Amino acid sequence: MGVILLTSLTVIIVGVTRLSFEARGSRSRVVIDSLQPSCSLMMDTMDRQFDQRRKARQDQGPSRSQSAVTQFDLFEPESTCFSEERFGAESNTKSPVKRYSAYGDGPKFVCGVNVIAAKAQNDTIASDDCLVYSIGSNNDIRFEKAVHTFMHGCEIHTFDPTLTKPFIGGDYATFHPWGLGVDGETSENQKWTSMSMEHIIKKLGHVNRTIDILKIDCEGCEYSTMPPVFELIASGQIQVNQVQVELHLPRNYTKIGEFFQAADNAALRIFHKERNPLGGSNGFKAVEYSLISESFLRESNAAVVCPLQAASKSGS
């Protein structure tokens, strides 16, 4: 039975579960919200606006521009995460990590850090503990350090088959010299064989686990590796709450639109975009994107907009 709270503005019923059926494009889904009606209404309103922004972008169709400078211009953030932050450590050393003080290429924009941290520390949901995949390392462990510090309890796995020196982040993550890609496909230099995301998840015993953060920076492999991952998400075979990925300008510009079409099919929203000047040419050749699942965006935003609800849920 819900608790009724009276305010000067509205009557809020806590603990009411709403079951709603939504159909978006070709996707139909069942969404179960344990939100107050007023909070759920706000989330629904934002969802509709986010949907409209995404549709406006989709209606533009593929870019006809032949200019390399403008290829990423169409793909702007269409949603807002109220708790987004640049997340990472200031350095690769073992110095203390300070929140909100990371800059540069290693840290990434993440949504709902506190929501993920609460999940990592909740012993009652051990079957679905926090899980983070970091694909592509080059021994830059600033992201892993921050996850270990501020999401303490998260299980962190770092993947990179190209390292020529020992992995230095063993205090923070479990390292695997594996490359994400098509099962059995060898690299151009024939030095390593790739594995599909489905294969990696099974090999690590993570079937039916939610990947809270999938960070990927593989210097151009994203167009071959990520669409199959998006297909797994869209089909319900795996669940990923958010993706931080660096896109590099491909020779075939149509790959950019195909990438985002696959992300749309997986019900992922763009919530942050940042040009990376280290990618050359004033940043138009390498762009950092942050994508988030529709359901986790609702959860993260509700934790900010409806803190009473979040406190009630965490204490239950």
C-alpha positions as CSV (number, residue, x, y, z in Angstrom):
1,M,0.0,0.0,0.0
2,G,1.5,3.4,-1.0
3,V,2.2,6.2,1.4
4,I,0.5,9.4,0.6
5,L,2.6,12.6,0.9
6,L,0.8,16.0,0.7
7,T,2.6,19.0,-0.7
8,S,1.4,22.4,-1.7
9,L,1.6,21.5,-5.3
10,T,0.4,17.9,-5.7
11,V,-0.4,14.6,-4.0
12,I,2.3,12.1,-4.6
13,I,1.7,8.4,-4.1
14,V,4.8,6.5,-3.2
15,G,5.2,2.9,-4.2
16,V,2.8,2.7,-7.0
17,T,3.9,0.5,-9.9
18,R,2.9,1.4,-13.4
19,L,2.9,-1.1,-16.2
20,S,2.8,0.6,-19.5
21,F,3.0,-0.8,-23.0
22,E,4.9,1.3,-25.5
23,A,5.4,0.9,-29.3
24,R,8.1,2.9,-30.9
25,G,8.6,2.4,-34.6
26,S,9.1,-1.3,-35.2
27,R,9.9,-2.0,-31.6
28,S,7.3,-2.9,-29.0
29,R,8.2,-3.3,-25.4
30,V,6.8,-3.6,-21.9
31,V,8.1,-1.0,-19.4
32,I,7.7,-1.5,-15.7
33,D,8.2,1.7,-13.7
34,S,8.3,1.8,-9.9
35,L,7.9,5.6,-10.0
36,Q,5.6,8.0,-8.4
37,P,2.8,9.0,-10.9
38,S,4.1,12.6,-10.9
39,C,7.7,11.5,-11.6
40,S,6.6,9.0,-14.1
41,L,4.7,11.7,-15.9
42,M,7.8,13.9,-16.1
43,M,9.9,11.0,-17.5
44,D,7.2,10.3,-20.1
45,T,7.2,13.9,-21.2
46,M,10.9,13.9,-21.6
47,D,10.8,10.6,-23.4
48,R,8.4,12.1,-26.0
49,Q,10.6,15.1,-26.5
50,F,13.7,12.9,-26.9
51,D,11.8,10.7,-29.4
52,Q,10.8,13.8,-31.4
53,R,14.4,14.9,-31.6
54,R,15.6,11.5,-32.7
55,K,12.9,11.3,-35.3
56,A,13.8,14.7,-36.6
57,R,17.4,13.5,-37.1
58,Q,16.2,10.3,-38.7
59,D,13.9,12.2,-41.1
60,Q,17.0,14.1,-42.5
61,G,18.1,10.9,-44.1
62,P,21.7,10.1,-44.9
63,S,24.1,13.0,-45.3
64,R,24.6,14.0,-48.9
65,S,27.6,16.2,-48.1
66,Q,30.9,15.2,-49.4
67,S,32.8,17.3,-46.9
68,A,34.7,15.4,-44.3
69,V,34.3,18.3,-41.9
70,T,30.5,18.0,-41.6
71,Q,30.0,14.2,-41.5
72,F,29.2,14.0,-37.8
73,D,27.1,17.2,-37.7
74,L,23.8,15.5,-38.1
75,F,24.3,13.2,-35.0
76,E,23.8,15.6,-32.1
77,P,22.7,14.7,-28.6
78,E,18.9,14.2,-28.6
79,S,18.5,13.5,-24.9
80,T,19.6,15.0,-21.6
81,C,21.2,13.2,-18.6
82,F,20.9,15.5,-15.6
83,S,23.7,13.7,-13.9
84,E,26.3,13.4,-16.7
85,E,29.9,14.1,-15.8
86,R,33.3,13.7,-17.3
87,F,34.4,10.6,-15.4
88,G,37.9,9.4,-14.9
89,A,41.1,10.0,-13.0
90,E,43.6,12.9,-13.4
91,S,46.5,10.7,-14.0
92,N,47.7,7.1,-14.6
93,T,49.7,7.1,-11.4
94,K,48.4,5.7,-8.0
95,S,47.7,9.2,-6.8
96,P,44.3,9.7,-5.1
97,V,41.3,10.2,-7.5
98,K,39.3,13.4,-7.2
99,R,35.7,13.5,-8.4
100,Y,34.9,16.0,-11.2
101,S,38.5,16.8,-11.8
102,A,39.4,14.7,-14.8
103,Y,40.0,16.1,-18.3
104,G,41.6,15.0,-21.6
105,D,41.2,12.0,-23.7
106,G,41.1,9.2,-21.1
107,P,38.0,10.1,-19.1
108,K,34.5,9.8,-20.7
109,F,31.1,11.3,-20.2
110,V,29.0,9.0,-18.0
111,C,25.4,9.2,-16.8
112,G,24.2,8.1,-13.4
113,V,27.4,7.5,-11.6
114,N,25.7,7.6,-8.2
115,V,23.0,5.2,-9.4
116,I,25.6,2.7,-10.6
117,A,27.6,3.1,-7.4
118,A,24.5,2.4,-5.3
119,K,23.9,-0.7,-7.3
120,A,27.5,-1.9,-6.8
121,Q,27.2,-1.5,-3.0
122,N,23.8,-3.2,-2.7
123,D,24.3,-6.7,-1.4
124,T,20.7,-7.6,-2.1
125,I,21.2,-7.7,-5.9
126,A,24.3,-9.8,-6.0
127,S,23.0,-11.7,-9.0
128,D,23.3,-8.6,-11.1
129,D,26.3,-6.8,-9.7
130,C,27.7,-3.8,-11.4
131,L,29.7,-4.8,-14.6
132,V,32.0,-2.5,-16.7
133,Y,33.7,-3.4,-19.9
134,S,36.6,-1.2,-21.2
135,I,37.7,-2.1,-24.7
136,G,40.9,-0.6,-25.9
137,S,43.4,0.4,-23.3
138,N,46.9,1.4,-24.5
139,N,47.6,1.2,-20.8
140,D,45.6,4.4,-20.1
141,I,43.8,3.3,-16.9
142,R,42.3,6.6,-15.8
143,F,38.8,5.4,-16.5
144,E,39.3,2.1,-14.6
145,K,40.7,4.0,-11.6
146,A,37.6,6.2,-11.4
147,V,35.3,3.2,-11.6
148,H,37.2,1.4,-8.9
149,T,37.1,4.5,-6.7
150,F,33.6,5.9,-7.1
151,M,31.7,2.7,-8.1
152,H,33.5,0.6,-5.6
153,G,32.4,-3.0,-6.0
154,C,31.9,-2.9,-9.7
155,E,33.5,-5.7,-11.7
156,I,35.8,-4.2,-14.3
157,H,37.2,-6.0,-17.3
158,T,39.7,-4.3,-19.7
159,F,40.4,-5.7,-23.2
160,D,43.3,-5.0,-25.5
161,P,45.2,-7.4,-27.7
162,T,47.7,-4.8,-28.9
163,L,49.5,-4.1,-25.7
164,T,53.3,-4.7,-26.0
165,K,54.0,-4.0,-22.3
166,P,52.3,-5.6,-19.2
167,F,49.0,-4.1,-18.2
168,I,49.5,-1.6,-15.4
169,G,45.9,-1.5,-14.1
170,G,45.7,-4.8,-12.3
171,D,44.8,-3.1,-9.0
172,Y,41.6,-1.9,-10.7
173,A,40.5,-4.3,-13.5
174,T,40.9,-7.8,-14.8
175,F,42.8,-7.7,-18.1
176,H,42.2,-9.8,-21.2
177,P,44.4,-9.7,-24.3
178,W,41.3,-10.2,-26.5
179,G,40.1,-8.1,-29.4
180,L,36.4,-7.4,-30.0
181,G,35.2,-8.3,-33.5
182,V,34.0,-11.2,-35.6
183,D,34.8,-14.6,-34.1
184,G,37.9,-16.1,-35.6
185,E,38.9,-13.1,-37.7
186,T,42.6,-12.3,-37.6
187,S,44.1,-8.8,-37.3
188,E,45.8,-7.2,-40.3
189,N,49.2,-8.0,-38.8
190,Q,48.1,-11.6,-38.0
191,K,49.1,-11.1,-34.3
192,W,45.7,-11.7,-32.7
193,T,42.3,-13.3,-33.4
194,S,39.1,-11.4,-32.5
195,M,36.1,-12.6,-30.5
196,S,32.5,-11.5,-30.7
197,M,30.8,-9.8,-27.8
198,E,28.5,-12.8,-27.4
199,H,31.6,-15.1,-27.2
200,I,33.3,-12.8,-24.7
201,I,30.2,-12.7,-22.4
202,K,29.8,-16.4,-22.5
203,K,33.6,-17.0,-21.9
204,L,33.5,-14.7,-18.8
205,G,30.3,-16.2,-17.4
206,H,28.4,-13.0,-17.8
207,V,25.3,-14.3,-19.6
208,N,22.2,-12.6,-18.3
209,R,24.3,-9.9,-16.6
210,T,23.7,-6.2,-17.4
211,I,26.8,-4.4,-18.7
212,D,26.4,-1.0,-16.9
213,I,29.1,0.7,-18.9
214,L,30.6,-0.4,-22.2
215,K,33.6,1.9,-23.1
216,I,35.2,1.3,-26.4
217,D,38.1,3.1,-28.2
218,C,39.6,0.7,-30.7
219,E,40.9,3.2,-33.3
220,G,38.6,2.5,-36.2
221,C,37.2,-0.9,-35.4
222,E,34.0,0.6,-34.1
223,Y,32.2,0.3,-37.4
224,S,32.7,-3.4,-37.7
225,T,32.5,-4.3,-34.0
226,M,29.6,-2.2,-32.6
227,P,26.7,-2.8,-35.1
228,P,26.7,-6.6,-34.1
229,V,26.7,-5.5,-30.5
230,F,23.7,-3.2,-31.1
231,E,21.9,-6.1,-32.8
232,L,22.4,-8.3,-29.7
233,I,21.0,-5.5,-27.6
234,A,18.0,-4.9,-30.0
235,S,17.2,-8.7,-29.9
236,G,17.3,-8.8,-26.1
237,Q,20.3,-11.2,-26.1
238,I,22.4,-8.8,-24.0
239,Q,21.6,-5.7,-22.0
240,V,23.9,-2.7,-22.0
241,N,23.0,0.5,-20.0
242,Q,25.3,2.9,-21.7
243,V,28.1,3.1,-24.3
244,Q,31.0,5.5,-24.5
245,V,32.6,5.2,-27.9
246,E,35.0,7.2,-30.0
247,L,34.1,7.4,-33.7
248,H,36.7,8.0,-36.3
249,L,36.0,9.4,-39.7
250,P,35.8,6.4,-42.1
251,R,36.7,6.4,-45.7
252,N,33.1,5.4,-46.5
253,Y,31.0,8.1,-44.9
254,T,27.8,5.9,-45.1
255,K,29.2,3.8,-42.2
256,I,28.4,6.7,-39.8
257,G,24.7,6.7,-40.6
258,E,24.6,2.9,-40.4
259,F,26.2,3.0,-37.0
260,F,23.6,5.3,-35.6
261,Q,20.8,3.4,-37.3
262,A,21.9,0.3,-35.5
263,A,22.1,2.2,-32.2
264,D,18.6,3.5,-32.7
265,N,17.3,0.0,-33.3
266,A,18.9,-0.9,-29.9
267,A,16.9,1.9,-28.2
268,L,20.0,3.8,-27.4
269,R,19.9,7.6,-27.1
270,I,22.8,10.0,-27.8
271,F,23.3,12.1,-24.6
272,H,26.8,13.6,-25.2
273,K,29.1,14.5,-28.0
274,E,32.6,15.9,-28.0
275,R,35.1,16.4,-30.8
276,N,38.5,15.1,-29.9
277,P,41.2,17.5,-31.1
278,L,43.8,14.8,-30.6
279,G,42.2,13.0,-33.5
280,G,43.6,15.7,-35.8
281,S,42.0,18.3,-38.1
282,N,40.4,20.3,-35.3
283,G,38.4,17.3,-34.0
284,F,36.2,16.5,-37.0
285,K,38.1,13.2,-37.6
286,A,37.5,11.8,-34.2
287,V,34.4,12.4,-32.1
288,E,33.5,11.0,-28.6
289,Y,29.9,9.9,-28.2
290,S,28.0,8.7,-25.2
291,L,24.8,6.6,-25.7
292,I,22.4,5.4,-23.1
293,S,19.5,2.9,-23.0
294,E,16.1,4.5,-22.7
295,S,15.3,2.6,-19.5
296,F,18.5,3.5,-17.7
297,L,18.2,7.2,-18.7
298,R,14.8,7.2,-17.1
299,E,16.2,5.6,-14.0
300,S,19.1,8.1,-13.8
301,N,17.0,11.2,-14.4
302,A,14.4,10.0,-11.9
303,A,17.1,9.8,-9.3
304,V,17.8,13.5,-9.8
305,V,14.3,14.8,-10.5
306,C,12.6,12.6,-7.9
307,P,15.1,12.2,-5.1
308,L,12.4,11.2,-2.6
309,Q,11.5,8.3,-4.8
310,A,15.2,7.3,-5.3
311,A,15.7,7.4,-1.5
312,S,12.6,5.3,-0.9
313,K,13.6,2.8,-3.5
314,S,17.2,2.4,-2.2
315,G,16.0,2.0,1.3
316,S,13.5,-0.7,0.5
